């Protein structure tokens, strides 16, 4: 299939995001907005998930791109939200139209033959106007008491030395009166969480997955690798100066240990494949609207093993200890046992990859699954031997409340 890339006049970010959130794909970082629009013209299917090498080059060889040279992340892009379970099948989608809009206004459009008229699509698009709604039904799975009990069971295993860390999640399912507009959810998340990457994608069953992730799983641009793992959390009460809470987090032995386990695991994996791996010596605060996290920037370059594209890196890293645990396989077994349900696309990789193998992938946390009037959202907490079950329960409640503020008018 033939595609043409060209430099366009700046296009409305709000309209692009709305179109992509409703029917296409959105990856809207603080620096760049990327959207896939129109129909999916081809898909790269991962029949066995991330468990085997992905033929990126062979896939892109089937398509021809014309037009001037341009920065990474323009041209032919595959978008995806992949399942948390790395062995579960997934797919990456190529759309009729891809738009990459940088914050300086530079806008690159890539469009295939016989694609719909982009200007007409934008002119006819309705900007989101839907307000948040009240829930007509709302159920926590598991309940707060059950979740705290699961944390207590996990702490027993951690204290016995069976694991170093495990992440336990829970969800909330609900219904509202009117079908939820994914564009309105994406718009509210963009306004609320300015430091996050807003994502929207289709998932099996005709559902839409929309969220605001603060956590970069991995970026690969021109062979250079960047990760920003997060672990360690504190809730920030509304209308309160966050400084004292953030300073407490920076001095919390429990949260610092949880964070160091994650950073050490990521750097160790990268060091097996790159000659140069560096990490910030101390974590910094990632402050969001209602919570703050500990975060560390990790960089790698000069690959010593053939990692030819961003999907290879996802396969290497996912799931990190930020959403799984350590040791990985034992933690995943405990997650399956204690959570008792599939995470689906929650905490899976979400992002894009281009024909050169460059890409950016975030961890799909702080997300809500939408299907008509129904919704489901998830939140997890990192459990270590020092964890308090009640505190971890409240952490997941705070995270769920932050997500649901983009859907519901009521507090959780």
C-alpha positions as CSV (number, residue, x, y, z in Angstrom):
1,X,0.0,0.0,0.0
2,X,1.3,3.5,-0.8
3,X,1.4,6.3,1.7
4,X,2.4,10.0,1.4
5,X,4.0,12.1,4.1
6,X,3.9,15.8,4.1
7,X,4.4,18.8,6.4
8,X,1.0,20.4,7.1
9,X,-0.2,23.6,8.6
10,X,-0.8,23.2,12.3
11,X,-4.0,21.3,13.1
12,X,-6.1,21.6,16.2
13,X,-4.9,19.3,19.0
14,X,-8.3,19.2,20.6
15,X,-10.0,18.0,17.4
16,X,-7.3,15.5,16.6
17,X,-7.5,14.1,20.1
18,X,-11.3,13.9,20.0
19,X,-11.3,12.0,16.6
20,X,-8.6,9.6,17.7
21,X,-10.2,8.9,21.1
22,X,-13.6,8.0,19.6
23,X,-12.5,5.8,16.7
24,X,-8.8,5.7,16.2
25,X,-5.7,5.8,18.4
26,X,-4.2,8.5,20.5
27,X,-0.7,8.8,22.1
28,X,-0.6,12.3,23.5
29,X,2.6,13.0,25.5
30,X,3.4,16.4,27.0
31,X,5.8,16.9,24.0
32,X,4.1,15.3,21.0
33,X,0.5,14.3,19.9
34,X,0.2,11.3,17.7
35,X,-3.1,10.0,16.4
36,X,-4.2,7.3,14.0
37,X,-7.4,8.2,12.1
38,X,-9.8,6.6,9.7
39,X,-9.9,2.9,9.2
40,X,-7.2,0.3,10.1
41,X,-5.7,-0.7,6.8
42,X,-3.3,-3.4,8.2
43,X,-2.4,-5.0,11.5
44,X,0.7,-6.8,12.8
45,X,-0.7,-9.6,14.9
46,X,1.3,-11.0,17.8
47,X,-0.2,-14.5,17.9
48,X,2.0,-15.5,20.9
49,X,2.2,-12.1,22.5
50,X,5.7,-10.9,23.4
51,X,7.1,-14.3,23.7
52,X,8.9,-14.4,20.3
53,X,10.7,-12.0,17.9
54,X,8.4,-9.6,16.0
55,X,8.9,-9.1,12.3
56,X,8.7,-5.4,12.2
57,X,10.8,-4.9,9.1
58,X,8.9,-7.5,7.1
59,X,5.6,-5.8,7.9
60,X,6.7,-2.3,6.9
61,X,8.3,-3.7,3.7
62,X,4.7,-4.4,2.4
63,X,4.0,-0.6,2.4
64,X,5.6,2.2,0.5
65,X,6.2,5.7,2.0
66,X,6.8,8.7,-0.2
67,X,7.7,12.3,0.9
68,X,10.5,14.2,2.6
69,X,12.6,13.0,5.5
70,X,11.1,13.8,8.9
71,X,11.7,13.2,12.6
72,X,11.2,9.8,14.2
73,X,7.6,9.0,15.0
74,X,6.2,10.4,11.7
75,X,5.3,8.5,8.6
76,X,4.2,4.8,9.0
77,X,3.3,4.2,12.6
78,X,1.8,1.2,14.3
79,X,-0.4,1.9,17.4
80,X,-1.3,-0.6,20.1
81,X,-2.5,-1.3,23.5
82,X,-1.2,-4.7,24.4
83,X,-2.4,-7.1,27.2
84,X,-0.7,-7.3,30.5
85,X,-0.2,-11.0,30.0
86,X,2.9,-11.1,27.8
87,X,1.9,-14.5,26.4
88,X,-1.6,-13.3,25.3
89,X,-2.1,-12.4,21.6
90,X,-2.2,-8.7,20.6
91,X,-2.2,-6.6,17.5
92,X,-0.6,-3.3,16.3
93,X,-2.6,-1.2,13.9
94,X,-1.7,0.9,10.9
95,X,-4.3,3.6,10.1
96,X,-5.3,5.3,6.9
97,X,-4.1,8.6,8.3
98,X,-1.4,9.3,10.9
99,X,-0.9,12.8,12.3
100,X,2.2,13.8,14.4
101,X,1.9,17.3,15.9
102,X,4.9,18.6,17.9
103,X,4.4,21.2,20.6
104,X,6.2,23.8,18.5
105,X,3.4,23.4,15.9
106,X,5.2,21.3,13.3
107,X,2.6,18.9,12.0
108,X,3.4,15.8,9.8
109,X,0.6,14.0,8.1
110,X,0.9,10.6,6.5
111,X,-2.0,9.4,4.4
112,X,-2.7,6.4,2.2
113,X,-4.2,6.3,-1.2
114,X,-8.0,6.6,-1.2
115,X,-8.1,7.7,2.5
116,X,-10.9,10.0,3.6
117,X,-10.4,13.8,3.3
118,X,-8.6,14.9,6.5
119,X,-9.8,18.5,6.3
120,X,-13.4,17.4,6.0
121,X,-13.0,15.0,8.9
122,X,-11.6,17.8,11.1
123,X,-14.3,20.2,10.0
124,X,-17.1,17.8,10.7
125,X,-15.8,16.6,14.0
126,X,-17.7,17.5,17.2
127,X,-15.6,18.7,20.1
128,X,-16.5,16.9,23.4
129,X,-19.1,18.6,25.5
130,X,-20.3,15.7,27.7
131,X,-20.2,16.4,31.4
132,X,-19.3,13.9,34.1
133,X,-22.2,11.7,35.3
134,X,-23.4,10.0,38.4
135,X,-23.0,6.3,38.7
136,X,-26.2,4.2,38.7
137,X,-24.2,1.2,39.8
138,X,-20.7,0.9,41.3
139,X,-18.8,-2.2,42.5
140,X,-15.3,-2.6,43.8
141,X,-13.6,-5.9,42.9
142,X,-12.5,-7.0,45.4
143,X,-13.9,-4.9,48.2
144,X,-11.7,-2.8,50.4
145,X,-11.7,-5.4,53.1
146,X,-11.0,-8.3,50.7
147,X,-8.1,-6.3,49.1
148,X,-6.5,-5.5,52.5
149,X,-6.7,-9.2,53.4
150,X,-5.0,-10.1,50.1
151,X,-2.2,-7.6,50.9
152,X,-1.8,-9.2,54.4
153,X,-1.5,-12.6,52.7
154,X,1.1,-11.2,50.3
155,X,3.1,-9.6,53.2
156,X,3.3,-13.0,54.9
157,X,5.0,-14.5,51.8
158,X,7.3,-11.5,51.4
159,X,8.4,-11.8,55.0
160,X,9.2,-15.5,54.5
161,X,11.6,-14.5,51.7
162,X,9.4,-16.0,48.9
163,X,9.5,-12.7,47.0
164,X,10.9,-9.2,47.2
165,X,7.9,-7.3,45.8
166,X,4.5,-8.0,44.3
167,X,2.0,-5.5,42.8
168,X,-1.7,-6.3,43.7
169,X,-4.4,-4.5,41.7
170,X,-8.2,-4.2,42.1
171,X,-10.9,-2.7,39.9
172,X,-14.1,-0.8,40.0
173,X,-16.9,-1.5,37.6
174,X,-19.9,0.8,37.1
175,X,-22.7,2.2,34.9
176,X,-24.0,5.7,34.1
177,X,-27.1,6.9,32.5
178,X,-25.7,8.0,29.1
179,X,-23.1,6.3,26.8
180,X,-19.7,7.7,27.8
181,X,-17.9,9.8,25.1
182,X,-14.2,8.6,25.1
183,X,-13.2,12.1,23.7
184,X,-14.7,13.8,26.8
185,X,-12.7,11.4,29.0
186,X,-9.5,12.1,27.1
187,X,-10.1,15.8,27.2
188,X,-10.6,15.9,31.0
189,X,-7.6,13.7,31.6
190,X,-5.4,16.0,29.4
191,X,-6.6,19.0,31.5
192,X,-6.2,17.3,34.8
193,X,-2.9,15.4,34.2
194,X,-0.6,17.8,32.3
195,X,2.5,15.6,33.0
196,X,1.0,12.4,31.8
197,X,0.7,10.8,28.4
198,X,-3.0,10.5,27.4
199,X,-3.7,7.3,25.5
200,X,-6.8,5.9,23.7
201,X,-7.1,2.7,21.8
202,X,-9.6,0.1,20.6
203,X,-9.5,-3.3,22.4
204,X,-11.4,-6.5,21.6
205,X,-15.1,-6.4,22.0
206,X,-15.6,-3.0,20.5
207,X,-14.4,-1.3,23.7
208,X,-12.3,1.9,24.1
209,X,-9.4,2.1,26.6
210,X,-8.6,5.7,27.6
211,X,-6.2,6.8,30.3
212,X,-3.4,9.1,31.5
213,X,-0.1,7.3,32.2
214,X,2.7,8.9,34.1
215,X,5.1,6.0,33.5
216,X,7.3,5.6,30.5
217,X,8.1,1.9,30.1
218,X,10.7,2.5,27.3
219,X,11.5,4.9,24.5
220,X,13.9,4.1,21.7
221,X,14.9,6.9,19.4
222,X,17.9,6.4,17.0
223,X,19.1,3.6,19.2
224,X,19.1,5.5,22.4
225,X,17.0,4.1,25.2
226,X,15.1,5.9,27.9
227,X,13.0,4.5,30.8
228,X,11.3,6.3,33.7
229,X,10.1,3.7,36.2
230,X,7.8,4.8,39.1
231,X,7.3,3.2,42.5
232,X,6.5,4.7,45.8
233,X,3.3,6.7,46.2
234,X,1.7,9.2,48.5
235,X,-1.8,10.8,48.1
236,X,-1.9,14.6,48.0
237,X,-5.0,16.0,49.7
238,X,-6.9,18.7,47.6
239,X,-6.1,22.4,48.3
240,X,-3.0,21.5,50.3
241,X,0.5,22.5,49.5
242,X,2.2,19.2,48.6
243,X,5.8,20.0,49.8
244,X,5.5,18.3,53.2
245,X,4.0,15.2,51.6
246,X,6.6,15.0,48.9
247,X,9.4,15.5,51.4
248,X,8.0,12.6,53.5
249,X,7.9,10.4,50.4
250,X,11.6,11.2,49.7
251,X,12.5,10.1,53.2
252,X,10.2,7.0,53.4
253,X,12.3,3.9,53.9
254,X,9.5,1.6,52.7
255,X,8.9,3.6,49.5
256,X,12.6,4.1,48.8
257,X,13.1,0.4,49.1
258,X,10.2,-0.4,46.8
259,X,11.6,2.1,44.3
260,X,15.2,0.8,44.4
261,X,14.0,-2.8,43.7
262,X,12.4,-1.6,40.5
263,X,15.3,0.6,39.4
264,X,17.8,-2.1,40.1
265,X,15.8,-4.6,38.1
266,X,15.5,-2.4,35.0
267,X,19.1,-1.3,35.0
268,X,20.3,-5.0,35.4
269,X,18.2,-6.1,32.4
270,X,19.4,-3.2,30.2
271,X,23.1,-3.8,31.3
272,X,22.9,-7.3,29.8
273,X,22.2,-5.7,26.4
274,X,23.8,-2.3,26.4
275,X,27.4,-1.2,27.0
276,X,26.4,2.1,28.7
277,X,23.6,2.2,31.2
278,X,23.2,5.2,33.6
279,X,20.5,6.0,36.2
280,X,19.9,9.1,38.3
281,X,21.6,8.6,41.6
282,X,18.5,9.5,43.6
283,X,14.8,9.4,42.7
284,X,12.9,12.6,42.1
285,X,9.3,13.5,42.7
286,X,6.7,13.0,40.0
287,X,3.8,15.1,41.2
288,X,0.3,14.5,39.7
289,X,-3.0,16.1,40.5
290,X,-3.9,13.9,43.5
291,X,-0.8,11.7,44.1
292,X,3.0,11.9,44.0
293,X,5.4,9.1,43.0
294,X,9.1,8.5,43.1
295,X,10.7,8.3,39.7
296,X,14.1,7.7,38.2
297,X,15.4,8.3,34.7
298,X,17.4,5.5,33.2
299,X,19.4,5.7,30.0
300,X,21.1,3.1,27.8
301,X,23.1,3.2,24.6
302,X,25.5,1.2,22.5
303,X,23.6,-2.1,22.2
304,X,25.8,-5.2,22.5
305,X,23.0,-7.6,21.7
306,X,20.6,-7.4,18.7
307,X,17.7,-5.4,20.0
308,X,16.5,-4.0,16.7
309,X,13.4,-2.2,17.6
310,X,11.2,-0.9,20.5
311,X,9.1,-4.1,20.6
312,X,12.3,-6.0,21.4
313,X,12.8,-3.7,24.4
314,X,9.2,-4.2,25.5
315,X,9.7,-7.9,25.4
316,X,12.8,-7.5,27.5
317,X,11.3,-5.3,30.2
318,X,7.6,-6.1,30.5
319,X,6.2,-6.5,33.0
320,X,8.5,-4.5,35.2
321,X,8.4,-4.6,39.0
322,X,6.3,-1.5,38.8
323,X,3.3,-3.6,37.8
324,X,4.4,-7.2,38.4
325,X,7.0,-7.9,41.1
326,X,10.3,-9.6,41.9
327,X,11.2,-12.3,41.1
328,X,9.0,-11.8,38.1
329,X,7.6,-15.3,37.5
330,X,6.9,-16.0,41.2
331,X,5.2,-12.6,41.6
332,X,3.0,-13.2,38.6
333,X,1.9,-16.5,40.0
334,X,0.9,-14.8,43.3
335,X,-0.9,-12.1,41.3
336,X,-3.0,-14.7,39.5
337,X,-3.8,-16.4,42.8
338,X,-4.7,-13.4,44.9
339,X,-6.3,-11.1,42.3
340,X,-8.4,-14.0,40.8
341,X,-9.2,-12.2,37.5
342,X,-7.5,-11.2,34.3
343,X,-6.1,-7.7,34.1
344,X,-6.8,-7.5,30.4
345,X,-5.1,-4.4,29.0
346,X,-4.6,-2.7,32.4
347,X,-0.8,-2.3,33.0
348,X,0.1,-3.5,29.6
349,X,2.3,-1.5,27.1
350,X,0.6,1.2,25.1
351,X,2.3,3.3,22.5
352,X,3.7,3.4,18.9
353,X,6.5,2.1,16.8
354,X,7.7,3.3,13.4
355,X,9.3,1.6,10.4
356,X,12.8,2.3,11.8
357,X,12.0,0.5,15.0
358,X,11.9,3.7,17.0
359,X,9.0,4.0,19.4
360,X,7.6,5.1,22.8
361,X,5.7,2.9,25.1
362,X,4.0,3.7,28.4
363,X,2.5,1.5,31.0
364,X,-1.3,1.6,30.7
365,X,-2.1,2.6,34.2
366,X,-4.6,5.2,35.3
367,X,-7.0,4.0,32.5
368,X,-10.7,3.3,32.2
369,X,-12.3,0.8,29.8
370,X,-15.4,2.1,28.2
371,X,-18.3,0.3,26.5
372,X,-21.4,2.3,26.0
373,X,-22.7,3.2,29.5
374,X,-20.4,0.8,31.3
375,X,-16.9,1.4,32.6
376,X,-14.1,-0.4,34.4
377,X,-11.0,1.1,36.0
378,X,-8.0,-0.5,37.8
379,X,-5.4,0.6,40.3
380,X,-2.6,-1.3,42.0
381,X,-0.1,-0.9,44.8
382,X,3.4,-2.2,45.2
383,X,3.6,-4.6,48.2
384,X,6.9,-5.2,50.1
385,X,7.5,-6.8,53.5
386,X,7.0,-3.4,55.3
387,X,3.6,-2.8,53.7
388,X,0.5,-2.0,55.8
389,X,-2.7,-3.6,54.3
390,X,-4.9,-0.6,55.2
391,X,-2.5,1.9,53.8
392,X,-2.2,0.0,50.5
393,X,-6.0,-0.3,50.3
394,X,-6.3,3.5,50.7
395,X,-3.6,4.0,48.1
396,X,-5.6,2.0,45.5
397,X,-8.7,3.9,46.5
398,X,-7.0,7.3,45.9
399,X,-5.7,6.1,42.5
400,X,-9.1,4.8,41.5
401,X,-10.7,8.1,42.6
402,X,-8.2,10.0,40.4
403,X,-9.1,8.0,37.4
404,X,-12.9,8.1,37.9
405,X,-12.9,11.9,38.3
406,X,-12.7,11.9,34.4
407,X,-16.0,9.9,34.3
408,X,-18.0,10.5,37.4
409,X,-19.2,13.6,39.2
410,X,-19.4,11.7,42.5
411,X,-16.3,10.8,44.6
412,X,-15.5,7.2,45.0
